[in-house]
Amino acid sequence: MLSALKKYLLIPKLVRLSSAAPKDPQAAWDQYWGKVRTTGARGDVLWDSGDDHELQGYLEHLKRQMNPDLPIVDVGCGNGTFSRRLAAHFPHVLGVDVSANAVAKARAESEGLERISFITADMTAPGAARSVNAALTEAGVSGEANVFIRGVLHVLKRRDQAALAEQLHPLLGKRGRVFLAETDFRGNAVEYVSHLGATRQFIPAPLRDAICGLPMPGRFGAAQRLRAFPESLWDVVEDGPAVIETRPLTSAEPEQIPGYFSVLQAR
Ligand SMILES: C[S@@+](CC[C@H](N)C(=O)[O-])C[C@H]1O[C@@H](n2cnc3c(N)ncnc32)[C@H](O)[C@@H]1O
């Protein structure tokens, strides 16, 4: 009992560390990506596990539910880790991120690869769908598209989740679908960081960087999906539990966070 309560002694440290994060989330993301030096299993980025085990788990759903003849838009692509892996399964991948620093990293890490391109855009902004369409046209793959989103909705405020979903709707047409995978951790911030190895004495560096620089994440499960993707506009094709993997923090293996996935189509 006492040891379970001990983790709450972390609260003052978390408050102190997170108080330095920029208040504007988009500025925070760009500043965060500007400081990233290395990615992958030994890198700076908390959610970049460095292997494709997590995607392997999604492929069953992606292959069954998504039209492989359509391009796929990786929304909130970060440094493009998943974009590059998706390129093996779709004719073109367009990665989109609000952070110009993230997109610069994604382009650098994808140099020499074909059928993959990146743009900077705020996917919650009116007109984001138009920018995506223009980029798909430029890539020679205009028309309907699939969408992949991993680890983005759970960091957005509720109204931004709905705004983002609204921008996705016109991209899909009749044949495109959305695949989303998000963390759905049932616990408070202290329990979340403790789950990822934080103690009062030590916080793993990639976790510490995220706490210091980024908006506090929430959870995104079926209830949040229903609010952001209302039944009047969206059909759920499939959904269920997922496991989100992070960079190894407490051992040589990636950490695992309980998550939620859903495949959706526009009504
Ligand atoms: C936790 S990271 C996940 C990155 C990537 N999807 C992955 O799984 O490796 C969240 C990403 O969403 C991006 N992001 C946050 N708000 C966004 C917005 N409004 N529009 C587009 N991208 C956004 C951030 O810059 C960041 O790269």
PDBQT file of the ligand as one rigid body, heavy atoms in Angstrom, charges set to zero:
ROOT
HETATM    1  C1  LIG A 301       3.266  11.452 -30.347  1.00  0.00    +0.000 C 
HETATM    2  S1  LIG A 301       3.790  12.066 -31.890  1.00  0.00    +0.000 S 
HETATM    3  C2  LIG A 301       3.469  10.675 -32.972  1.00  0.00    +0.000 C 
HETATM    4  C3  LIG A 301       4.259  10.754 -34.259  1.00  0.00    +0.000 C 
HETATM    5  C4  LIG A 301       4.017   9.601 -35.239  1.00  0.00    +0.000 C 
HETATM    6  N1  LIG A 301       2.608   9.465 -35.578  1.00  0.00    +0.000 N 
HETATM    7  C5  LIG A 301       4.552   8.305 -34.667  1.00  0.00    +0.000 C 
HETATM    8  O1  LIG A 301       3.736   7.519 -34.172  1.00  0.00    +0.000 OA
HETATM    9  O2  LIG A 301       5.764   8.079 -34.744  1.00  0.00    +0.000 OA
HETATM   10  C6  LIG A 301       2.459  13.200 -32.306  1.00  0.00    +0.000 C 
HETATM   11  C7  LIG A 301       2.733  13.968 -33.603  1.00  0.00    +0.000 C 
HETATM   12  O3  LIG A 301       1.578  14.726 -33.944  1.00  0.00    +0.000 OA
HETATM   13  C8  LIG A 301       1.986  15.976 -34.449  1.00  0.00    +0.000 C 
HETATM   14  N2  LIG A 301       0.860  16.905 -34.303  1.00  0.00    +0.000 N 
HETATM   15  C9  LIG A 301       0.373  17.438 -33.155  1.00  0.00    +0.000 A 
HETATM   16  N3  LIG A 301      -0.660  18.252 -33.420  1.00  0.00    +0.000 NA
HETATM   17  C10 LIG A 301      -0.847  18.213 -34.779  1.00  0.00    +0.000 A 
HETATM   18  C11 LIG A 301      -1.753  18.871 -35.670  1.00  0.00    +0.000 A 
HETATM   19  N4  LIG A 301      -2.672  19.723 -35.209  1.00  0.00    +0.000 N 
HETATM   20  N5  LIG A 301      -1.648  18.624 -36.992  1.00  0.00    +0.000 NA
HETATM   21  C12 LIG A 301      -0.697  17.771 -37.474  1.00  0.00    +0.000 A 
HETATM   22  N6  LIG A 301       0.194  17.138 -36.672  1.00  0.00    +0.000 NA
HETATM   23  C13 LIG A 301       0.120  17.351 -35.345  1.00  0.00    +0.000 A 
HETATM   24  C14 LIG A 301       3.201  16.328 -33.592  1.00  0.00    +0.000 C 
HETATM   25  O4  LIG A 301       4.042  17.301 -34.152  1.00  0.00    +0.000 OA
HETATM   26  C15 LIG A 301       3.880  14.958 -33.480  1.00  0.00    +0.000 C 
HETATM   27  O5  LIG A 301       4.813  14.755 -34.485  1.00  0.00    +0.000 OA
ENDROOT
TORSDOF 0
